[in-house]
Amino acid sequence: MMPAQPHHQSVPPTPAELDANGVPSAFGPGDSDAASAFSAFSAFYEVLHRRRDVRAEFTGGEVPTEVLRRILTAAHAAPSVGLSQPWDFLVVRDEATRRAFREHVQAERSVFAAQLDATQAGTFARIKIEGILESSLGVVVTYDPDRGSPAVLGRHAIADAGLYSVCLAIQNLWLAATAEGLGVGWVSFYREDFLRRLLTIPSRVRPVAWLCLGPVRQLHQTPDLERHGWRKRMPLDDVVHYERYGQRPSR
């Protein structure tokens, strides 16, 4: 198991190394040599592979305001189709709201469980699907298809390109949180209309994700679903094709 420690230097960055949002620069002053570039390269891949979907490991500790802002700044820096930036981030701390959402999620868990065969149901019963109350807060990420309309550059042929952009923002948020030593858990056991009513989200706006966010005791080396026997990560060669779908090099 891997400790949940941020993977930047333990010495806080100096004000000269921070931008207006308190985000550390890629390199410190005069620190752009090959060794520093390699360090940044290594740190990025380390964070990428440490990232986990967290459920039971939240401590309930608070997320400092400046850390949350850095994480949301990273999310807002994501690329988007036509620079539409179709996302919004709703920060939810209220316990009553989170309890209401958790009750709904548990009901949807039962709906899913009823569709499983006996073997799958037994495996699923051991899997925790959310950390809504255990985490410090929730960040609900939404998609507004009207943002940048009517002429969203690059969306005319692929209507879902805006939705894909929101997912890029979620990935940025997740990696930034991991770099900060925090955990994120994506909750998807909900009906969109329920979450719209709960958070007074406009009807045109889609709630794409409820992300549980907060300090964690640890980040497991193996993903939860793999540890519990639900699924295993596929080998890379099984999902890479060349020139045509299904075409792979001879071995």
C-alpha positions as CSV (number, residue, x, y, z in Angstrom):
1,M,0.0,0.0,0.0
2,M,1.2,3.5,-0.8
3,P,1.2,6.3,1.7
4,A,-1.0,9.3,0.8
5,Q,1.7,11.9,0.6
6,P,1.9,14.8,-1.9
7,H,4.6,14.3,-4.4
8,H,6.1,17.7,-4.5
9,Q,8.9,18.9,-2.2
10,S,8.0,19.0,1.5
11,V,9.2,22.6,1.7
12,P,6.3,24.9,0.7
13,P,6.9,26.9,-2.5
14,T,7.9,30.5,-2.0
15,P,5.6,33.3,-3.2
16,A,7.8,33.8,-6.2
17,E,7.1,30.2,-7.3
18,L,3.3,30.6,-7.1
19,D,0.9,32.1,-9.7
20,A,-2.1,34.3,-8.9
21,N,-4.1,31.2,-7.9
22,G,-1.5,29.9,-5.6
23,V,-0.5,27.2,-8.0
24,P,3.2,26.1,-8.0
25,S,5.2,26.9,-11.2
26,A,6.6,23.9,-13.1
27,F,10.1,25.1,-12.2
28,G,11.5,27.4,-9.6
29,P,13.5,30.5,-10.4
30,G,16.5,29.5,-12.5
31,D,15.5,25.8,-12.1
32,S,15.0,24.8,-15.7
33,D,17.9,22.4,-16.2
34,A,17.7,18.8,-17.4
35,A,17.6,17.4,-13.8
36,S,14.6,19.5,-12.9
37,A,12.8,18.5,-16.1
38,F,13.4,14.9,-15.4
39,S,12.1,15.3,-11.8
40,A,8.9,16.9,-13.1
41,F,8.6,14.1,-15.7
42,S,9.0,11.4,-13.1
43,A,6.6,13.1,-10.6
44,F,3.9,13.4,-13.3
45,Y,4.0,9.7,-14.1
46,E,4.1,8.8,-10.4
47,V,1.0,10.7,-9.7
48,L,-0.7,9.3,-12.8
49,H,-0.2,5.7,-11.6
50,R,-0.9,6.4,-7.9
51,R,-4.3,7.8,-8.6
52,R,-7.1,5.7,-7.2
53,D,-10.9,5.8,-6.9
54,V,-11.3,6.2,-3.1
55,R,-14.1,4.9,-1.0
56,A,-13.3,3.7,2.5
57,E,-9.9,5.4,3.0
58,F,-11.2,9.0,3.7
59,T,-10.2,10.4,7.1
60,G,-12.8,13.1,7.3
61,G,-10.1,15.7,7.6
62,E,-10.6,19.2,6.1
63,V,-9.3,20.3,2.7
64,P,-7.5,23.7,3.2
65,T,-9.1,26.5,1.2
66,E,-5.8,27.2,-0.7
67,V,-5.5,23.5,-1.6
68,L,-9.0,23.3,-2.9
69,R,-8.4,26.4,-5.0
70,R,-5.3,24.8,-6.6
71,I,-7.2,21.7,-7.4
72,L,-10.1,23.6,-9.0
73,T,-7.7,25.8,-10.9
74,A,-6.1,22.6,-12.3
75,A,-9.6,21.3,-13.3
76,H,-10.4,24.7,-15.0
77,A,-7.2,24.5,-17.0
78,A,-8.4,21.5,-18.9
79,P,-8.7,21.7,-22.7
80,S,-12.3,22.0,-24.1
81,V,-13.9,21.9,-27.5
82,G,-13.9,25.4,-29.0
83,L,-12.6,26.7,-25.7
84,S,-16.2,26.5,-24.5
85,Q,-15.2,25.6,-20.9
86,P,-18.6,23.9,-20.4
87,W,-18.0,22.9,-16.8
88,D,-19.0,24.2,-13.4
89,F,-17.9,23.0,-10.0
90,L,-20.4,22.9,-7.1
91,V,-18.6,22.5,-3.8
92,V,-20.9,20.7,-1.3
93,R,-20.1,20.6,2.4
94,D,-23.5,20.7,4.0
95,E,-24.1,17.4,5.9
96,A,-27.8,17.3,5.4
97,T,-27.4,17.6,1.6
98,R,-24.7,14.9,1.6
99,R,-26.9,12.6,3.7
100,A,-29.8,13.1,1.3
101,F,-27.6,12.2,-1.6
102,R,-26.2,9.2,0.1
103,E,-29.7,7.8,0.8
104,H,-30.4,8.1,-2.9
105,V,-27.1,6.4,-3.9
106,Q,-27.8,3.5,-1.5
107,A,-31.3,3.1,-3.1
108,E,-29.7,3.0,-6.6
109,R,-27.1,0.5,-5.3
110,S,-30.0,-1.9,-4.4
111,V,-31.4,-1.4,-7.9
112,F,-28.1,-2.5,-9.5
113,A,-27.6,-5.3,-7.1
114,A,-31.0,-6.8,-8.0
115,Q,-29.8,-7.2,-11.6
116,L,-26.8,-9.4,-10.7
117,D,-26.5,-13.1,-10.5
118,A,-25.6,-14.8,-7.2
119,T,-21.9,-14.8,-7.8
120,Q,-21.7,-11.2,-8.9
121,A,-24.1,-10.1,-6.1
122,G,-21.8,-11.8,-3.5
123,T,-18.8,-9.9,-4.9
124,F,-20.7,-6.6,-5.1
125,A,-21.8,-6.9,-1.5
126,R,-18.2,-6.5,-0.4
127,I,-17.6,-3.4,-2.5
128,K,-18.1,0.1,-1.0
129,I,-19.3,2.4,-3.7
130,E,-19.1,5.8,-2.1
131,G,-17.4,7.9,0.6
132,I,-20.0,10.7,0.6
133,L,-20.1,11.2,4.4
134,E,-16.6,10.0,5.2
135,S,-15.0,12.6,2.8
136,S,-14.6,16.3,3.7
137,L,-16.7,17.5,0.8
138,G,-18.2,16.8,-2.5
139,V,-17.5,18.5,-5.8
140,V,-20.3,18.1,-8.4
141,V,-19.0,18.7,-11.9
142,T,-21.6,19.7,-14.4
143,Y,-21.9,20.2,-18.2
144,D,-23.6,23.2,-19.7
145,P,-24.2,22.5,-23.5
146,D,-25.2,26.2,-24.0
147,R,-21.8,27.5,-22.9
148,G,-20.2,29.0,-26.0
149,S,-23.3,28.4,-28.1
150,P,-24.6,28.6,-30.8
151,A,-21.3,28.2,-32.7
152,V,-19.1,25.9,-30.6
153,L,-16.1,25.4,-32.8
154,G,-15.5,21.7,-33.3
155,R,-18.8,20.4,-31.9
156,H,-21.0,20.5,-35.0
157,A,-20.2,16.9,-36.0
158,I,-19.7,15.4,-32.6
159,A,-22.5,16.5,-30.2
160,D,-20.8,14.9,-27.2
161,A,-17.5,16.8,-27.6
162,G,-18.5,19.2,-24.9
163,L,-19.3,16.3,-22.5
164,Y,-15.8,14.8,-23.3
165,S,-14.3,18.2,-22.3
166,V,-15.9,18.0,-18.9
167,C,-14.4,14.6,-18.4
168,L,-10.9,16.1,-19.1
169,A,-11.6,18.7,-16.4
170,I,-12.5,15.8,-14.0
171,Q,-9.2,14.0,-14.8
172,N,-7.2,17.2,-14.2
173,L,-9.0,17.6,-10.8
174,W,-8.3,14.0,-9.9
175,L,-4.6,14.2,-10.7
176,A,-4.2,17.5,-8.9
177,A,-5.8,16.0,-5.8
178,T,-3.6,13.0,-5.9
179,A,-0.5,15.3,-6.2
180,E,-1.8,17.1,-3.1
181,G,-1.9,13.8,-1.2
182,L,-5.8,13.7,-1.3
183,G,-8.2,11.1,-2.5
184,V,-11.1,11.4,-4.9
185,G,-14.0,9.0,-5.3
186,W,-16.4,9.3,-8.4
187,V,-19.9,8.5,-7.4
188,S,-22.1,7.5,-10.4
189,F,-25.0,5.6,-8.6
190,Y,-27.6,8.4,-9.0
191,R,-30.3,9.7,-11.3
192,E,-29.5,13.1,-12.9
193,D,-32.9,14.5,-12.2
194,F,-32.6,13.8,-8.5
195,L,-29.3,15.6,-8.3
196,R,-30.7,18.5,-10.3
197,R,-33.5,18.9,-7.7
198,L,-31.2,18.5,-4.7
199,L,-28.7,21.1,-5.9
200,T,-31.1,23.3,-7.9
201,I,-29.2,22.7,-11.1
202,P,-30.9,24.1,-14.3
203,S,-32.7,21.6,-16.4
204,R,-30.4,22.2,-19.4
205,V,-27.3,21.4,-17.3
206,R,-26.1,17.8,-16.8
207,P,-24.6,16.7,-13.4
208,V,-21.7,14.5,-14.8
209,A,-20.0,13.5,-11.5
210,W,-20.2,13.8,-7.7
211,L,-16.6,13.6,-6.6
212,C,-15.9,12.8,-3.0
213,L,-12.7,14.7,-2.0
214,G,-10.6,14.7,1.1
215,P,-7.5,13.5,3.0
216,V,-7.0,9.7,3.0
217,R,-5.2,7.2,5.2
218,Q,-3.6,5.5,2.2
219,L,-3.9,4.9,-1.5
220,H,-3.9,1.2,-2.3
221,Q,-1.5,0.0,-4.8
222,T,-4.2,-2.2,-6.4
223,P,-7.5,-0.6,-7.4
224,D,-10.5,-1.5,-5.2
225,L,-12.5,-3.4,-7.9
226,E,-9.5,-5.5,-8.7
227,R,-8.7,-6.2,-5.1
228,H,-12.3,-7.4,-4.6
229,G,-12.3,-9.5,-7.7
230,W,-14.8,-7.5,-9.8
231,R,-12.5,-6.8,-12.7
232,K,-8.9,-6.7,-13.7
233,R,-7.0,-4.1,-15.7
234,M,-6.6,-5.3,-19.3
235,P,-3.1,-5.6,-20.8
236,L,-2.2,-2.6,-22.9
237,D,-1.6,-4.7,-26.0
238,D,-5.2,-5.9,-25.8
239,V,-6.5,-2.3,-26.4
240,V,-4.0,-1.0,-28.9
241,H,-4.8,-1.3,-32.6
242,Y,-2.8,-0.3,-35.7
243,E,-4.2,1.3,-38.9
244,R,-7.6,-0.6,-38.6
245,Y,-9.7,-1.6,-35.6
246,G,-8.8,-5.1,-34.6
247,Q,-5.5,-5.1,-36.4
248,R,-2.4,-5.9,-34.3
249,P,1.2,-6.7,-35.2
250,S,2.1,-10.3,-35.6
251,R,4.0,-11.8,-32.6
